[in-house]
Amino acid sequence: MMVNCCGLLTANKEPVPLKSIEVELEVRDHVATLVSTLLYENKEDKPLEAVFVFPLPGDAAVCHFSAKIGQTQIVAEVKEKQEAHEEYDDALSSGQQAFLLEESDQSPDIFSLSVGSLPPGESASIRLEYVTELAVQADDGLRFCLPAVLNPRYQPQGSEGGSVQVTSVPASLVPYSLSFSARVSSPRPISKVESKCSLDPLQYLNTEQTQATVKLAAGHKFDRDVELLIYYKDAHQPTAVVEAGQASAKPGTLMGDPVVMLSLYPEFPQAMMSSVASHGEFVFLIDRSGSMGCCVDNSNQQETRIGSARDTLLLLLKSLPMGCYFNIYSFGSSYQHTFPKSVEYSEKTMKEALKEVEKMDADLGGTEILEPLKHIYSQSCIPSQPRQVFVFTDGEVGNTKEVINLVRDNSGSHRCFSFGIGEGASSALINGLAKEGGGHAQFITGTDRMQPKVMQSLRFALQPAVVDISVTWDLPKAVSVTVLSPPITTIFQGQRSLVYAQLTGQSPEAAEGCVTVKYSLAGHPSQNQLRFSLKPAKDTGLTVHRLGAQTLIRSLEMEERERRGQQDGRVKQKVVELSIQSGVSSSFTAFIAVNKSDSKAIQGPLLRRNVPAPMMMMMSCGMPARLQRCAAPTMKSCMMWRAMPQSLSTQSCDDYAAPVMRSRMMGRAMSQSLSTQSYDFAAPVMGSRMMGRAVSQSLSTQSYDFAAPVMGSPLTGCSRLAAPPMRKFAAPQSPRSTTLFSRMKQKLGGWRKKKKMSEKKYQFESSLSHRPPHTYDTGYNEAAGEIYYETQQFPLEQPLDDSRDSWTKQPSRDTLLKLVSLQKACGCWELEPALAASLGKTSKEVENPKPTLVNKEVWATILALIWLHGFKSDVRDEWELLAMKAVSWLRAQNAPCVTECVEAGNALLDCSVQKDALGL
């Protein structure tokens, strides 16, 4: 049965008032200003309230919000959040148009935009502006990311605040368009601009190539964030930008005084950087929630996030230095650890860990990162072994601020390196972990390989620790400085440190200032200086002031959370005042605009329309490929809704109808009655007041052809599949089948009944049988009133063999990983058939050319090094550390005939690698 619907529709067949988004980006050196224009149009016959929850960069300073209705322009003001809510509600109650923009209480990278009282046939153009710093990448590129994907966030039970919920549809079904253009300028020539999205060719605007424009090609599919990587020639020189104060602001205030932004790139002595630390405690924390079973990239349906994490752990474990300590934690709804406490790195402990790594899968349910972090911090630090924590996650958590607070509270005892995996990973979480933990953040999206980025962070972790960092200022006597940024606690070679400071007082026209950064590296005192003119730069607007204000606001917000319980409200009040003065949003303020013109009051009740944000299609994550098209729309396994008294009705009239979920949006109560009818496929529906005020509503969804699920894809080839029965949630237990999948057996084939079992279980015939496929099952925790979707495992035809090495057994395994998996903890390789196979030779072909006086381990190790340099030089970043360990082992052997070995090895492998290139 079909229904004739016109225009843009939501997942539940409601017209979408958001028609288009136009984004203009201006990049000046390493700072970006973004202006986004959202066009709303009401084609219904009743007035609308449209709510759009969307992601922004976690460190963005939102500094402008305005609306244009017809010829009337309304510029929003920043007000205390509760006051803004009341003004918005009062405006709607009186029939006025109002617009509200606010930051989520749980995470600074999620915003909600409410467009109220949009009359029938009326259009509204919303303008949003923010400024942000661009992060330095491993290859010296500067990364800008416009988050287009917003995946639902997992909110652990008992965490602070309400859960962050969004109305979402699969990226391919986003019902509005996006246009994106960028203008880049720099004092240095622009080498190139790259993106994982399709771009029109780069257009240079001058002969010096210091200015250029680029546009997003037409037809963006919303299946990934819009990412730009900008490369300058002779990049990353220390710079200082002084910006004049606002003429209308009072001198002595942040906005009235000049503000300086320092970009510092400390250079360490090369002799210090040529060596790596031989000690440390390395703790690897791996996300094993259901969403980690998703594909890393849409173009590669074979490699999953958890699979890439396994491969990366192999490289990490092989690259650790002898004498260090390590442990591996993994987490989902619960957490596990390989050893009760960190153990010394040896051949025995490395093998034990690798056996556990091989078995890791995306099978632990939700994304509860807080508890494993608490357990790690509860362990006593090992003397003379600095703790380094590596966190791998897809970043889909709702208690972001709670997690970052914990890391900051323990920042004195460790460094935290974070890795955001996949589209939609929370930039606030990933950047916050690294910033507060004194480490480095990396994002792995699209076709990125995780391994080189992680190995770069390991090199940072192995750098000698920089301690006793201080920043001193030398300014004219009439000028005083107030530093707005937190103290610098971490410095890495080649990485930028930004410092914002307010300059108060009058200075001569040609006056200069000087900043000196002092620190101790491996026991040796060092310093770097930067001299700069105090003359304000031209045409910077208030960009530096806003970034400085945002930096100070975030620091004060963190201080307010730390003092919660004994607070007197003074810190919060300071944040509110600073936010209002600077026009930069905060967690305690919101932008509010009300159309107070003399136009006629809008009559009648408002229809509510939640505008869907794009999200990745994760329903098939971790499932056998043949089942992906019939996966139930149960949301991914890490999702959870906080349930309240509810009225649910589900009918299945042709295919499988998913239960409708009640939700609690960003911390405020709501009451609703939901009803779903499905004639082909009905999706889970979330109707709610985002971030919101209390709201009562009754939503009804009918799907006649295809109602887009929040996650997943329509059932094809299946009919009348009954919904899985709700059951009590329990901790992970033995594998068992479900009603849903037992019925799928009748439709799909490829299943075999497993004999001698008291309960029906089915085995899926899969070439990937070394790793258990997944099912998705439903649970309900009656005591907590929470609905879960958890990941279960089907039994294997044969038990998993812990003794076998999946890195060498899998025929499709990357040849580099095959070779790396054979290296011993000390750094050497053994002469064995598996090594010969990895080199593409037979055992005899490898053994015969060995010089007589050379032992087998030395010969095997030299062959491995020649192969790495000869055939894998393009991924040198991934194996460089483990090769350095192999070279150190060879030197310790003081082996004879090394030159003869290199010549014989080159002849055998048909290479021409020089002995010096090997480091010998």
C-alpha positions in Angstrom: 0.0 0.0 0.0 1.4 3.4 -0.9 0.6 6.9 0.3 1.2 9.9 -1.9 3.5 12.3 0.0 5.1 15.4 -1.5 8.2 17.3 -0.6 10.8 16.4 2.1 9.7 13.8 4.7 11.0 12.6 8.0 11.4 8.9 8.8 7.8 8.9 10.0 6.4 10.6 6.9 6.2 14.1 8.3 7.2 17.1 6.2 10.7 18.4 6.9 10.9 22.2 7.3 14.7 22.3 6.8 15.3 22.6 3.1 19.0 23.3 2.7 22.3 24.1 4.5 24.9 26.5 3.0 28.3 26.6 4.6 31.0 29.1 3.9 34.4 28.6 5.5 37.3 31.1 5.8 40.6 29.7 6.9 43.4 32.1 7.9 46.6 30.2 8.6 45.5 27.8 11.4 42.2 29.5 12.4 38.9 28.9 10.7 35.7 31.0 10.7 32.5 29.1 9.5 29.2 30.7 8.6 26.3 28.3 8.1 22.9 29.4 6.7 20.0 27.1 7.2 16.8 27.6 5.2 13.5 26.6 6.8 10.2 26.6 5.0 6.7 25.6 6.2 4.7 24.0 3.5 2.1 22.7 5.8 -1.3 24.4 6.6 -0.5 24.9 10.3 2.3 26.8 12.2 5.4 24.8 13.0 8.1 24.5 15.6 11.2 22.8 14.0 13.9 21.3 16.2 17.3 20.3 14.8 20.0 18.7 16.9 23.3 18.6 15.2 27.1 18.2 15.9 29.7 21.0 15.9 33.4 20.7 16.6 33.9 20.3 20.3 36.3 23.3 20.6 34.2 25.6 18.4 33.4 29.1 19.7 29.8 29.8 18.5 29.7 33.6 18.3 26.8 34.6 16.1 23.2 33.5 15.6 20.5 35.4 13.6 17.3 34.9 11.7 15.8 36.5 8.7 12.0 36.3 8.1 11.0 38.1 4.9 12.8 41.4 5.1 13.1 41.4 8.9 16.6 40.6 10.4 16.7 39.5 14.0 20.1 39.1 15.8 20.1 36.8 18.8 21.5 37.7 22.2 23.4 35.5 24.6 21.5 35.1 27.8 21.6 32.8 30.8 20.1 29.5 29.7 17.0 29.3 31.9 16.2 32.9 31.1 16.5 32.2 27.4 14.2 29.2 27.7 11.6 31.2 29.5 11.8 34.0 26.9 11.4 31.5 24.1 8.4 29.8 25.7 6.8 33.1 26.5 7.2 34.2 22.9 5.6 31.1 21.5 2.7 31.4 24.0 2.0 34.9 22.8 2.1 33.9 19.1 5.5 35.5 18.4 8.3 34.0 16.3 11.3 32.9 18.4 14.6 31.1 17.7 16.8 29.3 20.3 20.3 27.9 20.0 21.9 26.0 22.9 24.7 23.7 23.7 24.0 20.3 25.2 24.5 19.9 29.0 26.2 16.6 28.4 28.6 17.3 25.5 29.9 20.6 24.1 29.9 19.2 20.5 26.1 18.9 20.3 23.8 21.8 19.7 20.0 22.2 19.4 18.4 24.8 17.2 14.7 25.5 17.8 12.7 27.5 15.2 9.4 28.5 16.8 6.1 29.7 15.3 6.9 29.4 11.6 3.5 30.3 9.9 2.1 28.3 7.0 3.9 29.3 3.7 6.6 31.2 5.6 10.4 30.9 5.2 13.1 31.6 7.7 16.8 31.8 7.1 19.0 31.0 10.1 22.6 32.2 10.2 25.1 30.5 12.6 28.7 31.5 12.9 31.6 29.9 14.9 35.4 30.1 15.0 37.8 27.2 15.7 41.5 26.3 15.7 42.7 23.7 13.2 44.5 20.7 14.6 48.0 19.7 13.4 48.2 16.2 11.8 51.0 13.7 11.7 52.0 14.8 8.2 52.0 18.5 9.1 48.6 19.1 7.5 45.9 21.2 9.3 42.6 19.4 9.8 39.2 21.1 9.6 36.1 18.9 10.2 32.5 19.9 9.7 30.7 17.1 11.5 27.9 16.0 9.3 27.2 12.8 11.0 25.6 12.6 14.5 25.4 9.1 15.9 23.2 8.5 19.0 25.3 8.7 22.2 25.3 5.9 24.8 24.3 7.1 28.3 25.4 4.8 31.1 23.0 4.1 34.0 23.5 6.5 36.9 25.6 9.0 35.0 25.1 12.7 35.4 22.3 14.4 33.5 19.9 13.0 31.0 20.9 11.1 27.9 21.6 12.8 24.6 19.1 11.7 22.0 18.7 12.8 18.4 16.2 12.3 15.6 18.3 10.5 13.0 18.0 8.8 9.7 20.6 6.9 7.6 23.0 9.2 5.9 21.7 8.2 2.4 18.2 9.4 3.4 18.9 12.9 4.7 16.1 15.0 3.3 18.0 18.3 2.8 20.9 19.5 0.8 24.4 20.8 1.7 26.6 23.2 -0.2 30.1 23.9 1.1 32.8 26.3 -0.1 36.1 27.3 1.5 38.5 30.2 1.1 42.1 29.6 2.5 44.7 32.3 3.0 48.1 32.2 4.7 51.4 34.2 4.8 53.0 31.0 3.3 52.0 29.4 -0.1 49.3 26.8 0.0 50.6 23.4 -1.2 47.4 21.5 -1.5 43.9 20.9 0.0 42.7 17.3 0.4 39.5 15.7 1.5 37.8 12.3 1.7 34.8 14.0 0.2 34.7 14.9 -3.5 36.0 18.4 -4.1 36.0 20.6 -7.1 39.6 21.5 -8.2 41.5 24.0 -6.0 41.5 27.5 -7.5 44.4 29.8 -6.6 43.5 33.5 -6.3 47.0 35.0 -6.7 50.4 34.1 -8.3 52.0 33.7 -4.9 49.5 30.9 -4.2 48.8 32.2 -0.7 45.1 32.4 -1.3 42.8 29.8 -2.8 39.2 28.6 -2.9 37.7 25.1 -3.0 34.2 23.7 -3.1 32.5 20.5 -2.2 31.4 18.7 -5.3 27.6 18.4 -5.9 25.8 15.4 -4.6 27.3 15.0 -1.1 25.8 11.9 0.4 26.0 12.8 4.1 27.8 9.4 4.7 30.8 11.1 6.2 32.0 14.3 7.9 33.2 17.0 5.6 37.0 17.1 6.3 39.6 19.3 4.8 43.4 18.7 5.1 45.3 21.9 4.3 49.0 21.9 3.6 51.3 25.0 3.6 54.9 25.3 2.4 57.3 25.8 5.3 54.5 25.3 7.7 54.3 25.5 11.4 56.6 28.4 12.2 56.1 30.1 15.6 53.8 33.0 15.2 52.0 35.7 17.2 48.8 37.6 16.3 47.8 40.7 18.3 44.2 41.7 17.8 42.8 45.1 18.8 40.0 45.3 21.3 36.4 46.1 20.5 36.0 49.9 20.2 32.6 49.8 22.0 33.9 47.7 24.9 35.3 49.1 28.1 39.1 49.2 28.4 40.4 46.8 31.0 37.8 44.1 30.0 38.5 41.1 27.8 36.7 42.5 24.8 38.0 46.0 25.3 41.7 45.1 25.5 44.0 43.7 22.8 44.4 39.9 22.9 47.4 38.0 21.6 47.4 34.4 20.2 50.7 32.6 20.3 51.4 29.5 18.2 54.4 27.8 19.7 56.3 25.0 18.0 59.2 24.0 20.3 62.1 22.3 18.5 64.0 19.8 20.6 67.7 19.0 20.2 68.1 16.2 17.6 70.3 14.2 19.9 67.5 14.0 22.4 65.0 12.9 19.8 67.1 10.1 18.3 66.6 7.9 21.3 63.4 6.5 22.6 62.5 5.7 26.2 63.1 2.1 27.3 60.6 2.3 30.1 57.0 3.2 30.9 53.7 1.6 31.7 51.5 1.3 28.6 47.7 0.7 29.2 45.6 0.2 26.1 41.8 0.7 26.5 39.8 -0.7 23.6 36.1 0.0 22.8 34.3 -3.3 22.2 30.8 -1.9 22.0 28.5 -3.1 19.3 29.2 -0.1 17.1 32.8 -1.1 16.8 31.6 -3.9 14.6 30.8 -1.4 11.9 32.9 -1.0 8.7 35.7 1.5 9.0 34.8 2.9 5.6 31.8 2.5 3.3 34.0 1.7 0.4 35.6 -1.2 2.3 32.9 -3.5 3.6 35.4 -6.1 4.8 37.4 -4.2 7.5 35.6 -3.4 10.7 36.6 -0.9 13.4 37.3 -3.7 15.9 39.3 -5.5 13.2 41.5 -2.5 12.6 41.9 -2.1 16.4 43.1 -5.7 16.6 45.7 -5.1 13.9 46.8 -1.9 15.5 47.3 -3.7 18.9 49.5 -6.2 17.2 51.8 -3.4 15.9 51.8 -1.7 19.3 52.6 -4.9 21.3 55.5 -5.7 18.9 56.8 -2.1 19.1 57.0 -1.8 22.9 60.5 -1.7 24.4 61.9 -4.4 26.6 61.8 -3.4 30.2 58.5 -1.6 30.1 55.1 -2.7 31.6 51.8 -3.0 29.9 48.1 -4.1 30.2 45.1 -4.2 27.9 41.6 -3.3 28.9 38.5 -3.6 26.8 35.0 -2.2 27.6 31.4 -2.1 26.6 28.6 -2.5 29.1 31.2 -4.1 31.3 35.0 -4.2 31.1 37.7 -6.8 31.0 41.5 -6.7 31.5 44.2 -9.1 30.2 46.2 -9.1 33.4 45.0 -8.2 37.0 47.6 -5.4 36.9 50.3 -4.3 34.5 53.0 -6.8 33.8 56.6 -6.6 32.6 56.9 -6.9 28.8 58.4 -10.2 27.8 57.9 -12.9 25.2 55.6 -14.8 27.6 53.4 -11.8 28.5 53.3 -10.6 24.9 52.1 -13.9 23.6 49.4 -14.1 26.3 48.2 -10.6 25.4 48.1 -11.4 21.7 46.0 -14.5 22.3 43.4 -12.3 24.0 43.6 -9.7 21.3 42.9 -12.2 18.5 39.6 -13.1 20.3 38.5 -9.5 20.7 35.2 -8.6 19.0 32.5 -6.0 19.2 30.5 -8.0 21.6 30.4 -6.1 24.9 27.2 -4.1 24.4 27.2 -0.4 25.4 30.0 2.2 25.6 30.7 2.6 29.4 34.2 4.0 29.4 34.0 5.6 32.9 34.3 2.5 35.0 37.4 1.0 33.3 39.1 4.4 33.5 38.4 4.4 37.2 39.9 1.0 37.6 43.0 2.0 35.7 43.5 5.0 37.9 42.9 3.0 41.1 46.0 0.9 40.3 49.2 2.1 41.9 51.7 3.6 39.6 54.9 1.7 39.0 58.1 3.6 40.2 60.2 4.9 37.3 57.6 3.7 34.8 55.5 6.7 33.6 51.9 5.7 32.8 50.7 6.2 29.3 47.0 5.4 28.5 45.9 4.8 24.9 42.1 5.0 24.4 40.4 3.6 21.3 36.7 4.4 20.8 34.1 5.4 18.3 33.3 8.1 20.8 29.5 7.6 21.0 29.0 8.3 24.7 26.6 10.7 26.4 28.6 11.4 29.7 31.4 13.2 27.9 32.0 15.8 30.6 32.0 13.2 33.4 34.7 11.2 31.6 36.9 14.2 30.9 36.6 15.3 34.5 38.0 12.0 35.6 40.9 12.2 33.3 41.7 15.7 34.4 41.5 14.7 38.1 44.2 12.0 37.4 46.3 14.0 34.9 49.2 14.2 37.3 49.8 10.5 37.2 49.5 9.7 33.4 49.3 10.9 29.9 46.3 10.0 27.8 46.4 9.5 24.0 43.0 9.2 22.4 41.8 7.9 19.0 38.3 8.6 17.5 37.3 5.9 15.2 34.8 6.3 12.4 32.4 9.1 11.3 30.5 10.8 14.1 33.1 10.2 16.9 32.7 12.9 19.5 35.3 15.5 19.0 34.6 16.8 22.5 35.4 13.4 24.0 38.5 12.6 21.9 40.1 16.1 22.1 39.1 16.5 25.7 40.7 13.2 26.8 44.0 14.2 25.2 43.9 17.8 26.3 43.2 17.1 29.9 45.4 14.0 29.9 48.4 15.8 28.5 48.5 13.6 25.4 47.6 13.7 21.8 44.3 13.2 19.9 43.9 11.4 16.5 40.8 10.8 14.3 40.5 7.8 12.0 37.8 8.4 9.4 37.0 7.3 5.8 39.9 5.4 4.2 42.4 6.4 6.9 44.6 3.6 8.3 44.5 3.5 12.0 48.0 2.1 12.3 50.2 5.1 11.2 48.3 7.5 13.4 48.5 5.3 16.5 52.2 4.6 15.9 52.9 8.3 15.8 51.2 8.7 19.2 53.4 5.8 20.5 56.5 7.7 19.3 55.2 10.7 21.2 54.7 8.5 24.3 58.3 7.1 23.9 59.8 10.6 23.6 61.6 11.8 26.7 59.1 13.5 29.0 59.2 17.3 29.0 58.9 18.6 32.5 59.1 21.8 34.4 57.4 23.8 31.7 57.1 27.6 32.3 56.1 30.5 30.1 57.5 34.0 30.9 56.6 37.3 29.3 58.8 40.3 28.6 56.6 43.3 27.8 56.9 47.1 28.0 56.5 48.4 31.5 53.1 50.0 30.8 51.6 46.7 29.5 50.5 43.9 31.8 49.4 40.4 30.7 46.6 38.1 31.8 46.9 34.6 30.4 43.6 33.2 29.3 44.8 29.6 28.5 45.5 26.9 31.0 49.2 26.3 31.8 51.1 24.3 29.2 51.6 20.8 30.7 52.7 18.8 27.7 55.0 19.5 24.7 55.7 17.1 21.9 58.2 17.5 19.0 56.5 19.0 16.0 53.2 19.8 17.8 51.7 23.2 18.3 50.9 24.8 21.7 48.5 27.7 21.6 48.5 30.4 24.2 45.9 33.3 24.5 46.5 36.3 26.7 44.9 39.7 27.3 47.2 42.7 27.1 46.2 45.7 29.3 47.8 49.1 29.1 49.2 51.4 26.4 52.3 50.5 24.4 54.4 52.6 21.9 53.7 52.1 18.2 56.8 50.1 17.5 56.9 48.2 20.8 57.8 44.5 20.9 57.1 41.7 23.3 58.9 38.4 23.9 57.7 35.1 25.2 60.1 32.5 26.5 59.1 28.8 27.0 61.5 27.0 29.4 61.4 23.2 30.0 63.6 20.3 31.0 64.1 17.4 28.5 65.8 14.3 29.7 67.4 16.2 32.5 68.7 19.0 30.2 67.2 22.5 30.5 66.1 24.0 27.2 64.2 27.1 26.1 62.5 28.6 23.0 61.8 32.3 22.4 59.4 34.2 20.2 59.6 37.9 19.7 56.5 39.7 18.3 55.2 43.2 17.5 52.5 44.6 19.8 50.9 46.4 16.8 47.5 44.9 16.2 46.9 43.0 13.0 44.4 44.2 10.4 41.2 42.5 9.3 41.0 39.9 12.0 37.7 41.1 13.4 37.2 39.6 16.8 38.4 36.1 16.0 41.3 35.9 18.5 39.1 37.5 21.2 36.4 34.9 20.8 38.8 32.0 20.8 40.5 33.4 23.9 37.1 33.8 25.5 36.1 30.3 24.6 39.3 28.9 26.1 38.7 30.7 29.4 35.0 29.7 29.4 35.9 26.0 29.1 38.5 26.3 31.9 35.9 27.9 34.2 33.3 25.3 33.3 35.7 22.6 34.3 36.4 24.4 37.5 32.7 24.8 38.2 32.2 21.0 37.8 35.1 20.2 40.1 33.6 22.5 42.8 30.1 21.1 42.4 28.7 20.4 45.9 30.5 23.2 47.7 29.9 25.8 45.0 28.4 29.2 45.8 27.6 30.0 42.2 30.3 32.5 41.6 32.2 30.5 39.0 29.0 29.9 37.0 28.1 33.5 37.2 31.6 34.4 35.9 31.0 32.1 33.0 27.6 33.7 32.2 29.0 37.2 32.4 32.0 36.3 30.2 29.7 34.5 27.7 27.4 37.5 27.4 30.2 40.0 27.2 32.1 38.1 24.4 29.0 36.8 22.6 30.4 33.2 22.8 28.1 30.4 23.9 28.7 28.2 26.9 27.0 25.4 28.7 25.2 27.9 31.0 24.0 30.3 28.3 22.0 30.2 25.1 21.3 32.4 22.0 17.7 33.7 21.9 16.1 35.8 19.2 12.4 37.0 19.3 10.6 38.7 16.4 9.0 41.6 18.3 7.8 43.4 15.2 4.2 44.5 15.0 3.2 41.6 12.8 0.0 39.7 13.6 0.2 37.1 16.3 0.4 33.5 15.0 -2.8 31.6 15.9 -3.4 27.9 16.6 -1.4 25.1 18.2 2.1 24.5 16.9 3.0 21.3 15.1 6.4 19.9 16.2 8.9 18.7 13.6 12.2 17.1 14.6 14.6 17.6 11.7 16.7 14.4 11.3 20.4 14.5 11.4 22.5 12.1 9.3 24.0 9.0 11.0 26.0 6.0 9.8 24.0 2.8 9.0 25.2 0.6 11.8 22.5 -1.9 12.0 24.5 -4.6 10.3 27.6 -3.9 12.4 29.5 -7.1 13.2 26.8 -9.3 11.6 27.4 -11.9 8.9 27.2 -10.2 5.5 24.3 -12.5 4.4 22.2 -11.3 7.3 22.8 -7.6 7.0 19.9 -7.0 4.7 17.6 -8.7 7.1 18.9 -7.2 10.3 16.2 -6.1 12.6 16.0 -2.3 13.2 17.0 -2.6 16.8 19.5 0.2 16.9 23.1 -0.6 17.6 24.0 -2.6 20.6 25.4 0.3 22.6 22.1 2.3 22.5 19.9 2.6 25.6 16.8 4.6 26.3 15.7 5.8 29.7 12.1 4.6 29.8 9.2 6.2 31.6 5.5 5.2 31.9 4.5 4.7 28.3 1.9 3.5 25.9 3.3 1.4 23.1 1.5 -0.2 20.3 3.1 -2.2 17.5 1.4 -4.0 14.7 3.1 -6.0 12.0 0.9 -6.2 8.9 3.5 -7.3 6.3 7.0 -7.4 7.6 8.8 -7.1 10.9 7.8 -4.1 12.9 10.2 -2.8 15.5 9.1 -1.7 18.9 8.8 2.0 19.3 11.1 3.6 21.9 10.4 6.2 24.6 13.2 8.5 25.2 14.5 11.1 27.6 16.1 14.0 25.7 19.1 15.8 27.3 17.8 15.9 30.7 14.2 17.2 30.8 11.1 15.2 31.3 8.4 14.6 28.7 5.2 12.8 28.3 4.1 11.1 25.1 2.0 8.4 23.6 3.5 6.6 20.7 1.8 4.4 18.2 3.4 2.6 15.2 1.8 0.7 12.4 3.9 -1.0 9.8 2.7 -2.2 6.4 6.1 -2.9 5.0 8.7 -1.7 7.5 8.3 0.5 10.6 11.3 2.2 12.2 11.9 2.9 15.9 10.5 6.4 16.5 11.9 8.9 18.9 9.6 11.9 19.5 10.8 14.3 22.2 11.7 17.7 23.2 15.4 18.0 22.5 17.5 19.4 25.3 14.3 20.7 26.4 11.6 22.1 28.3 8.8 19.7 29.4 6.5 18.9 26.5 3.5 16.7 26.1 2.9 15.2 22.7 1.2 12.4 20.9 3.0 11.0 18.0 1.7 8.5 15.5 3.8 7.0 12.7 2.5 5.1 9.7 4.8 3.6 7.2 3.3 2.4 3.9 6.4 1.8 1.8 9.6 2.7 3.6 9.9 4.6 6.8 13.6 5.2 7.4 14.9 3.5 10.5 17.0 5.5 13.0 19.7 2.9 12.2 19.6 0.0 9.7 18.1 -0.9 6.5 14.7 -2.2 5.3 14.0 -5.9 5.4 14.1 -7.5 2.0 13.1 -11.0 1.2 11.6 -11.6 4.6 7.9 -11.5 5.6 6.0 -11.6 8.8 9.0 -11.8 11.1 7.7 -11.6 14.6 9.4 -9.1 16.9 11.8 -10.7 19.4 10.2 -11.1 22.9 11.4 -8.6 25.5 13.3 -10.2 28.3 15.2 -9.3 31.4 18.6 -7.9 30.8 21.4 -9.9 32.2 25.2 -9.8 32.1 26.9 -11.5 29.1 26.0 -15.1 29.1 26.3 -18.2 27.0 25.3 -17.9 23.3 21.8 -18.8 22.5 19.4 -18.3 19.6 16.5 -15.9 19.4 13.0 -16.1 18.0 14.0 -13.7 15.3 17.0 -15.6 14.0 15.4 -19.0 14.3 12.7 -17.7 12.0 15.3 -16.2 9.7 16.6 -19.8 9.1 13.4 -20.6 7.2 14.1 -17.7 4.8 17.9 -17.5 4.3 19.4 -21.0 4.1 23.1 -21.4 4.9 22.3 -22.5 8.5 23.0 -25.9 10.0 21.4 -27.3 13.0 24.0 -28.1 15.6 23.6 -31.6 17.0 23.4 -32.8 20.6 22.2 -29.5 22.0 19.3 -29.3 24.4 18.3 -26.0 22.7 18.0 -25.1 19.1 21.1 -23.3 17.9 22.2 -22.6 14.4 25.6 -22.3 12.7 26.1 -19.8 10.0 28.4 -21.0 7.2 30.9 -18.3 6.9 34.5 -18.0 5.6 35.1 -15.9 8.7 34.3 -18.7 11.1 37.5 -18.0 13.1 35.5 -15.1 14.6 32.0 -15.5 16.0 29.2 -13.9 14.1 26.7 -11.8 16.0 23.1 -11.7 16.7 21.2 -8.8 18.2 18.9 -9.5 21.1 16.5 -7.3 23.1 16.5 -6.8 26.9 14.6 -4.9 29.5 15.8 -4.0 32.9 12.6 -3.7 34.9 14.3 -2.3 38.0 16.0 0.5 36.1 13.2 0.9 33.6 15.7 0.8 30.7 15.5 -0.9 27.3 18.7 -2.4 25.9 19.8 -3.9 22.7 22.8 -6.2 23.3 25.1 -8.2 21.1 25.0 -12.0 21.4 27.2 -14.6 19.8 26.2 -17.7 17.9 28.1 -20.9 18.7 30.9 -22.0 16.4 30.9 -25.3 14.6 34.4 -25.7 16.1 35.7 -24.1 19.3 38.1 -21.1 18.9 41.7 -22.4 19.0 43.6 -20.1 21.3 46.9 -21.6 20.2 46.6 -20.6 16.5 47.8 -17.3 15.3 45.1 -15.7 13.2 47.5 -13.1 11.9 49.5 -15.8 10.0 46.7 -18.3 9.4 44.3 -15.9 7.5 45.1 -16.1 3.8 43.8 -12.5 3.3 45.8 -11.0 6.1 48.1 -8.1 5.2 51.6 -9.4 4.4 53.1 -6.8 6.7 51.0 -8.0 9.7 52.0 -11.6 8.9 55.6 -10.7 9.1 55.2 -8.5 12.2 53.2 -11.2 14.0 56.3 -13.5 13.8 58.7 -11.0 15.6 59.8 -11.9 19.1 59.4 -9.5 22.0 63.2 -8.9 22.1 63.1 -7.7 18.4 64.4 -10.7 16.5 62.8 -13.2 14.1 63.4 -16.9 14.0 64.1 -18.9 10.8 60.9 -20.8 10.4 58.6 -21.8 7.5 56.1 -19.1 8.5 58.8 -16.4 8.0 59.7 -17.9 4.6 56.1 -17.8 3.5 55.8 -14.2 4.6 58.8 -13.4 2.5 57.2 -15.2 -0.5 59.8 -18.0 -0.4 60.1 -21.7 0.5 62.1 -22.8 3.6 64.9 -24.1 1.5 65.2 -20.9 -0.5 65.5 -18.9 2.7 67.9 -21.3 4.5 70.4 -22.1 1.7 71.9 -18.6 1.2 72.6 -18.1 5.0 76.3 -17.4 5.6 77.9 -20.3 7.5 79.1 -18.3 10.5 75.8 -16.5 11.1 73.2 -17.9 13.4 69.6 -18.4 12.2 68.0 -15.6 14.3 70.5 -13.0 13.0 69.9 -14.1 9.4 66.1 -14.2 9.8 66.1 -10.7 11.4 68.2 -9.2 8.6 66.0 -10.7 6.0 62.9 -9.3 7.7 64.5 -5.8 7.9 65.5 -5.9 4.2 61.9 -7.0 3.2 60.4 -4.1 5.3 62.7 -1.5 3.7 62.4 -3.0 0.2 58.7 -3.7 0.0 57.0 -1.6 2.7 58.7 1.7 2.7 55.4 3.4 1.9 54.1 2.4 5.4 57.4 3.0 7.2 55.5 4.8 10.0 53.8 1.6 11.0 56.9 -0.6 11.4 59.7 1.9 12.2 59.7 1.3 15.9 59.7 -2.4 15.8 62.5 -2.3 13.2 64.5 0.0 15.6 64.0 -2.7 18.2 65.3 -5.4 15.8 68.4 -3.3 15.0 69.1 -2.8 18.7 68.9 -6.6 19.1 71.3 -7.2 16.2 73.8 -4.7 17.6 73.7 -6.5 21.0 74.6 -9.8 19.3 77.7 -8.3 17.8 77.2 -10.8 15.0 79.9 -11.4 12.3 79.4 -11.1 8.6 76.6 -8.5 8.7 77.7 -7.0 5.4 77.7 -10.5 3.8 74.2 -11.1 5.2 72.8 -7.9 3.8 74.3 -8.7 0.3 72.9 -12.3 0.4 69.5 -11.1 1.7 69.3 -8.5 -1.1 70.1 -11.2 -3.7 67.5 -13.5 -2.3 64.7 -10.9 -2.0 65.7 -9.1 -5.2 66.2 -5.8 -3.3 68.9 -3.2 -3.1 68.8 -2.0 0.4 72.0 -0.5 1.8 73.4 -1.6 5.1 73.4 2.0 6.4 69.7 2.3 5.5 68.9 -0.6 7.8 70.6 1.2 10.7 73.4 -1.3 10.9 
